[in-house]
Amino acid sequence: MRLAGSVLKLGDNINTDLNITDNNDNAIVANDTMRFSMDFINYLAPTTNATVTLTAQAGGQYVTIINGSYTLGALNTLALKNNGNAPFQVKVKTTAPSNQAITFKLTYADGTTYSAFEFFDVYVNVDYINI
């Protein structure tokens, strides 16, 4: 995925309307803090204390996770929750090369009864503009 607004899908979890912003011009460059907000829909059995954790994988040495966890809590089947009030936050380091792909991993958990994960890429320090 390269652009905000793309759809992420993993089995029984669907995140739609992924929004990535820097609260400025949304051209993610060095020293920008990216904010990731998205919808989480529970297609499985109700959860009791679900959490989502964001980690940087490939290219992770070029970013610092500021806020990488979000508690979904108890979610009924087909319930939706958005983390817009507490988005994941990631700062781009000054050492990030041009057009650097950062692979992020979202890990879902609900106690010891459920865990899953999915990956997505964000390109930083791009030398082009999306129009």
Backbone bond lengths (Angstrom), bond angles and torsions (degrees), N, CA, C in turn:
res aa  C-N    CA-C-N  psi(-1)  N-CA   C-N-CA  omega(-1)  CA-C   N-CA-C  phi
1 M - - - 1.432 - - 1.515 108.72 -
2 R 1.301 115.69 132.91 1.458 120.15 179.92 1.520 112.25 -114.46
3 L 1.296 118.39 -27.46 1.455 120.39 -172.08 1.515 111.64 -116.28
4 A 1.306 116.66 148.15 1.462 120.89 173.34 1.518 108.54 -63.44
5 G 1.313 116.79 149.94 1.445 120.95 178.94 1.510 113.23 93.47
6 S 1.315 117.78 -3.49 1.459 120.17 177.06 1.517 110.07 -74.04
7 V 1.311 115.40 165.01 1.461 120.48 -179.23 1.516 109.30 -101.49
8 L 1.304 116.12 131.71 1.453 122.21 173.44 1.516 107.51 -105.95
9 K 1.330 117.13 140.53 1.455 118.99 -179.83 1.516 109.86 -142.70
10 L 1.302 115.64 135.23 1.456 121.91 173.58 1.515 107.54 -141.48
11 G 1.298 116.51 108.20 1.456 120.80 175.31 1.508 113.44 45.47
12 D 1.314 116.09 -107.69 1.452 121.79 -173.11 1.520 113.63 -94.78
13 N 1.325 117.97 -0.05 1.462 121.25 178.55 1.511 108.73 -111.45
14 I 1.301 117.60 136.23 1.457 120.62 175.71 1.521 107.86 -128.71
15 N 1.314 115.44 125.45 1.459 121.03 173.15 1.509 106.76 -108.13
16 T 1.312 117.13 120.10 1.457 119.60 178.68 1.512 108.78 -113.89
17 D 1.312 114.49 162.87 1.451 120.44 175.57 1.521 112.59 53.97
18 L 1.324 115.75 47.00 1.458 119.72 172.76 1.517 107.65 -61.57
19 N 1.312 116.74 124.82 1.452 121.74 -178.72 1.520 108.49 -117.79
20 I 1.330 116.03 122.48 1.456 121.73 177.36 1.523 107.06 -117.25
21 T 1.313 116.34 122.61 1.461 120.52 -178.84 1.521 109.74 -138.54
22 D 1.326 116.00 157.67 1.466 120.96 172.41 1.527 110.10 -115.18
23 N 1.331 116.19 11.56 1.471 123.02 -177.47 1.527 111.97 57.03
24 N 1.333 115.01 29.17 1.465 119.97 178.34 1.522 108.52 -142.46
25 D 1.335 117.06 -105.73 1.461 120.88 -177.87 1.527 112.92 -105.01
26 N 1.315 117.20 -1.84 1.470 124.96 179.21 1.529 113.70 62.04
27 A 1.314 117.34 17.51 1.457 122.18 166.91 1.527 104.61 -95.95
28 I 1.311 117.07 101.28 1.464 122.21 -169.89 1.530 109.76 -75.13
29 V 1.342 116.09 110.95 1.463 122.08 -178.79 1.529 109.47 -128.46
30 A 1.329 115.53 178.21 1.466 121.23 -179.31 1.522 111.29 -52.26
31 N 1.318 115.05 139.49 1.472 125.58 -179.76 1.518 114.04 74.79
32 D 1.326 118.66 -2.72 1.466 120.24 174.42 1.523 109.59 -75.05
33 T 1.313 115.30 149.31 1.458 120.94 172.22 1.517 107.45 -108.04
34 M 1.326 115.27 114.37 1.465 121.24 177.25 1.522 108.79 -79.56
35 R 1.315 115.35 141.80 1.464 122.01 175.12 1.521 107.71 -121.31
36 F 1.330 115.92 121.36 1.465 122.39 -178.34 1.525 108.71 -106.06
37 S 1.316 116.57 118.02 1.463 119.38 172.69 1.522 107.89 -124.98
38 M 1.328 115.80 148.69 1.456 120.58 -176.37 1.515 110.65 -161.61
39 D 1.329 114.11 164.23 1.466 121.42 174.69 1.521 109.21 -90.56
40 F 1.316 115.82 142.44 1.456 122.35 173.80 1.524 107.25 -121.28
41 I 1.332 117.11 123.44 1.464 122.24 178.81 1.519 107.93 -116.19
42 N 1.320 116.50 129.05 1.462 121.16 179.87 1.528 109.58 -91.85
43 Y 1.333 116.31 111.04 1.455 121.71 178.09 1.529 112.17 -97.91
44 L 1.312 116.51 0.53 1.458 120.65 -178.16 1.522 109.81 -105.79
45 A 1.322 115.72 -163.78 1.464 121.52 177.80 1.529 109.22 -63.65
46 P 1.314 117.59 156.36 1.461 120.49 178.65 1.531 111.83 -53.84
47 T 1.329 115.76 143.82 1.463 120.97 178.46 1.527 109.26 -97.62
48 T 1.319 115.03 162.23 1.459 119.28 177.11 1.528 111.66 -108.80
49 N 1.330 116.01 -37.71 1.465 119.85 -179.62 1.521 109.56 -154.99
50 A 1.325 116.83 60.95 1.465 121.52 -176.45 1.525 110.92 -71.80
51 T 1.323 114.96 144.17 1.454 121.78 177.05 1.531 109.45 -132.70
52 V 1.330 115.47 157.17 1.459 122.45 174.43 1.524 106.59 -129.39
53 T 1.342 115.78 133.02 1.456 121.00 179.88 1.520 109.27 -123.25
54 L 1.324 116.97 132.90 1.458 123.27 177.42 1.521 108.67 -104.13
55 T 1.334 116.51 127.54 1.460 121.54 174.93 1.525 108.29 -131.43
56 A 1.322 116.08 154.24 1.461 121.66 176.52 1.522 107.98 -96.38
57 Q 1.314 115.98 133.38 1.462 121.84 -179.43 1.534 108.29 -107.66
58 A 1.317 117.75 -110.75 1.469 121.26 178.99 1.525 108.97 -60.08
59 G 1.317 117.06 132.61 1.461 121.63 -177.49 1.515 112.92 79.59
60 G 1.307 117.00 3.81 1.461 121.44 -176.52 1.509 115.12 -62.02
61 Q 1.331 116.86 -20.05 1.464 119.58 179.35 1.530 112.01 -70.17
62 Y 1.339 117.02 -9.99 1.464 121.15 -178.67 1.521 113.74 -99.61
63 V 1.317 116.94 5.19 1.465 120.62 179.29 1.522 110.16 -137.59
64 T 1.326 114.76 159.88 1.462 122.21 174.01 1.521 107.40 -123.82
65 I 1.327 116.12 123.72 1.472 120.46 176.64 1.525 107.87 -77.08
66 I 1.317 116.46 121.09 1.462 121.62 178.31 1.527 109.75 -93.47
67 N 1.326 116.17 -47.90 1.464 122.04 176.47 1.517 106.90 -132.00
68 G 1.322 117.33 107.53 1.452 121.63 -174.41 1.503 115.36 -117.19
69 S 1.319 117.71 13.16 1.470 117.75 178.72 1.522 110.53 -137.74
70 Y 1.325 113.89 150.82 1.455 120.93 179.31 1.520 107.98 -145.69
71 T 1.318 116.58 132.37 1.460 121.50 178.69 1.516 109.84 -96.05
72 L 1.326 114.64 116.31 1.468 120.14 175.45 1.513 110.54 -79.76
73 G 1.331 116.38 -30.56 1.466 121.39 179.96 1.514 111.80 73.52
74 A 1.317 115.52 -146.03 1.467 121.35 179.42 1.523 109.05 -81.85
75 L 1.330 115.89 123.94 1.464 121.72 178.75 1.516 108.72 -130.18
76 N 1.300 116.92 124.12 1.458 120.51 175.47 1.526 109.90 -72.86
77 T 1.304 116.81 164.53 1.455 121.52 175.51 1.527 109.37 -58.56
78 L 1.320 116.63 133.11 1.464 126.50 -178.14 1.527 114.10 71.29
79 A 1.327 117.26 6.79 1.459 119.96 176.43 1.526 109.53 -74.83
80 L 1.334 115.71 150.59 1.451 122.39 -179.49 1.520 109.19 -121.32
81 K 1.322 115.24 139.97 1.460 120.31 174.72 1.520 107.83 -139.02
82 N 1.326 116.94 142.17 1.450 122.66 -179.74 1.525 108.44 -119.09
83 N 1.334 116.74 138.65 1.464 120.46 -179.72 1.525 113.00 -94.07
84 G 1.325 117.55 21.67 1.459 121.76 -179.56 1.517 114.05 -58.35
85 N 1.329 117.37 -28.12 1.465 120.39 179.21 1.529 111.67 -79.63
86 A 1.331 117.87 -13.85 1.464 122.88 177.82 1.527 108.51 -148.95
87 P 1.338 117.21 67.47 1.469 119.94 -175.13 1.525 112.17 -67.21
88 F 1.329 115.32 155.08 1.454 119.84 169.89 1.525 106.93 -63.25
89 Q 1.340 117.09 141.15 1.464 120.42 -179.57 1.524 109.56 -127.83
90 V 1.334 114.94 132.40 1.460 122.05 -177.15 1.523 108.51 -138.28
91 K 1.328 116.66 126.86 1.470 120.85 179.03 1.524 109.65 -98.39
92 V 1.334 115.56 135.09 1.465 122.36 177.35 1.523 108.50 -84.44
93 K 1.329 116.06 127.50 1.462 120.70 179.47 1.532 110.46 -76.68
94 T 1.329 115.33 157.01 1.466 120.90 179.54 1.527 111.86 -68.11
95 T 1.313 117.89 -15.61 1.470 121.86 -179.16 1.524 113.27 -85.37
96 A 1.321 117.85 -0.98 1.469 120.68 -178.38 1.524 110.45 -67.73
97 P 1.345 117.52 125.01 1.465 120.23 178.00 1.532 111.39 -69.71
98 S 1.313 116.05 166.49 1.465 121.08 175.52 1.522 110.14 -62.82
99 N 1.323 115.80 141.77 1.471 123.04 176.18 1.525 113.01 56.95
100 Q 1.321 116.31 35.94 1.460 121.32 -178.21 1.530 110.80 -80.67
101 A 1.319 115.89 125.56 1.466 120.76 174.63 1.525 108.79 -83.52
102 I 1.307 115.58 132.90 1.462 121.93 173.06 1.523 106.14 -115.34
103 T 1.313 116.75 122.36 1.456 120.96 177.83 1.518 108.30 -95.07
104 F 1.334 115.37 122.23 1.453 121.42 178.95 1.519 109.93 -106.10
105 K 1.317 114.92 149.20 1.464 121.95 177.75 1.519 108.29 -120.31
106 L 1.332 115.91 127.13 1.466 122.06 171.49 1.527 107.16 -100.77
107 T 1.319 116.50 123.61 1.458 121.65 178.69 1.522 108.41 -113.07
108 Y 1.321 115.33 124.90 1.461 122.63 179.12 1.524 108.81 -102.77
109 A 1.321 116.61 140.58 1.463 120.41 177.06 1.520 109.57 -148.74
110 D 1.304 115.13 148.41 1.471 121.70 171.37 1.517 106.63 -137.01
111 G 1.324 115.25 88.94 1.458 120.37 -175.76 1.524 110.29 59.37
112 T 1.316 115.91 -135.14 1.470 120.65 178.05 1.516 111.96 -102.27
113 T 1.340 117.25 4.93 1.461 119.98 -173.95 1.520 114.26 -93.05
114 Y 1.333 118.39 -18.72 1.459 119.59 -176.36 1.514 110.39 -151.96
115 S 1.327 115.92 136.98 1.462 120.63 169.99 1.522 108.54 -152.03
116 A 1.326 115.53 145.84 1.459 122.74 178.60 1.523 107.01 -158.20
117 F 1.325 115.73 168.96 1.459 119.02 179.64 1.518 110.01 -152.45
118 E 1.321 115.53 163.57 1.462 122.64 173.94 1.521 108.50 -153.09
119 F 1.332 115.42 160.34 1.452 122.28 -176.73 1.528 110.51 -121.16
120 F 1.330 115.97 152.30 1.456 121.20 170.23 1.525 108.54 -152.75
121 D 1.326 116.43 154.90 1.459 122.64 -178.38 1.519 111.28 -109.27
122 V 1.313 115.01 145.58 1.459 122.33 171.79 1.526 106.09 -131.06
123 Y 1.313 116.48 133.96 1.459 121.72 178.40 1.521 109.35 -97.22
124 V 1.344 116.04 130.49 1.462 121.54 -178.53 1.525 109.29 -117.76
125 N 1.331 114.85 160.24 1.469 121.66 -179.26 1.528 111.24 54.77
126 V 1.311 116.23 42.88 1.461 119.12 -177.76 1.530 110.28 -72.03
127 D 1.313 115.04 147.30 1.461 120.54 179.15 1.537 111.10 -102.35
128 Y 1.322 114.86 27.87 1.461 121.37 178.05 1.527 107.95 -143.69
129 I 1.309 116.83 168.30 1.464 122.51 178.55 1.513 108.83 -123.89
130 N 1.336 117.00 130.91 1.466 121.38 174.04 1.522 108.83 -78.48
131 I 1.318 115.87 127.88 1.476 118.31 178.29 1.519 109.64 -123.27
